[in-house]
Amino acid sequence: MNAAIPPSSPDSPVHYRNDTRCMAEENAGYLIKLAYHSLTRMLDQEMAPLDLTAMQWRPLAMVYLGRADTPAELARLNAMDTGAMTRALDRLEAKGLLRRNRSQEDRRVVKIELTEQGDSVAREIPPSIARALNHHLRGFSTDEVAQLMHFLRRMIANGSASGTAPER
């Protein structure tokens, strides 16, 4: 048996071998990355009329949805460092879309809230996201979209299941 190919069982088949096929178009990770970049480009185009960049609409949407109300939570949810999040929040505040206030319970904590204008702009974000997603999912049946979502969630769960590196 080739030592570079780990043994497989019916419960854990080996989908990739250590050859060149896993480096390009036959690589699921590479295809996911290409799809992500295509979707991100279209989302940027959709958000341009709202005068929002990708670094700005995501935190605005998270505050609007009630998923976060502090810079640290927003940074974590958006996989950004706190410095980049602070700069994005500075721009959103300068546009009059949000305001930052010290927490009354803990003065060390900064709370973020949308302004009336920010709330109005945030309401336009979901239709923009829907247009970009629907464009990318053209020709997919409802069942295929559900299956895609299921597969992506499984991949995320598999990646999160262990703090250790994959088997070699």
N, C-alpha and C positions, 0 to 999 in steps of 0.2 A: 504494500500500500504506500502511496506517495505521502511522505511526511508533511508536505505543505498543504495537503487537503485533510481537514479534520474529519474524523468519522462522523457519519450522520445516522440518525435514527428516524423512524417515521414521524416522531414528534418534533424534530428539529432538522429539517432538510437543509443542505448547504446550497444556497442559490447562486453564490458567486465563488469563483475560484480565483487564485492569485495570478491571473493572466491579464492581458491587456483589455479584455472585454469589460472588466470592472472599472476601467478608467474613463470611459466616454459614453457614447449614446446608449449602451446597454446597461448603464448604471442608473438604478432607480433614483439615487440621491442626486445625480447630475440632472436628470429629467425634472425632479421636483424643484431643483434650483432654477432651471430654465423657466418652468411654469411660474414660480414665485416672481422672478424678475419681469416676466411678461405682464403678470397681474399688477405688480407694483408700478410699472410704467403707465399702464392704463389708469390705475387709481390716481396717479399724479396728474394725468390729463383731466380726469373727472373732477379733481379737487381744485384745479387751477382757477375756475370761475369763482370759487369760494375764497380765493387768495390764500390757500393753505398748501403747505408742502407736506410730504409724508411724515416729516419730523413733527409737524404741527397738528395734523388732523387726528392722528392716533391718540395723543394725550387728551385732546379736546373731546373726542368720542368717549374715552374712558371716564372722564369726569361727568359727561352728560349721562352716561349709563349708570353712574353711581358705583363703578367698579374701583375707583380710587379717588382720594381727595387730598393726597400729600405728594410732594415731589418724589419722595423715596418710593412710594407705591407705584407711581406712574413710571419711574425709571425701571423698576423690576418688571412690571407688566409689559413694557415696550422693549425690554432687553437693551436698555441704554444705560450708559454710565450717568451718574448724578450731575456731572458737569454739563453734558450734552442736554440733559433734561432741563437744567436750569436755563440754558441758553434758549431752548425752545419755548419755555414758559415766559421768559423775558419778551420774546417776540410776540407771543399770544397776548401778553398783558399790554404791550405797546399798541397792538391792534384794537385794544378795548374789548377782547373776547373773554378775559378772565381776570380775576383779582386774587391776590394772596393776602391772607390774614393770619396773624398769630392765633393759635388755639387758646381759648380761654382756660382750658383745663391744664395745659402744659405749654408754657410760653416758648419752649424750644421747638415745638412743632408748628410748621407752616401749613395752613389749610388752604385749599384751592377751591374757588367757586366760580361758576360761569356768570358773566354779566348777562343782561337781557339780550344784548347783541350776540354774545357767545352762544346763548341758548338757541337763538334763532338760526345762527350758522350751523350749529351742531345738529339741528333737525334736518338739515340738507345733506348730511353725511350719509345716512343709511341708503337713500335712493341712489347716490353716486356709487356706493359699494355694490349695490344690487345690479346696477347697469354693467359694471366691470365684471362681476362674477357671472352674470347671465351671458355676457359676450363670450367668456372663456368656456362656459359649459354648454354652448350651442350644440345641438345634436345629441346631447346626453339625455337619456330617459330619467324620470324621477327615481326609478330603482337604481340606475347607474350612479346617480349623484349620491344616493344614500350609501351605496356600496363603496364609492370613493371615500366618503366621509368615514365610514367604518374602517377602511384600510388605513387611512391616515391616522385615525385615533389609535389603532393597534400599533402602528409604527412608533407613535409618540409614547405610548405605554411601554413598549419594548425598550425604547431608549431610556425611559425614566425608571424602569424596573430595577436597575442595578447601578450602584455607584462604582462598580468595577468596570474595567476595560473589557471589550469583547474577547472571547476566547481566541487564541492564536492557533 
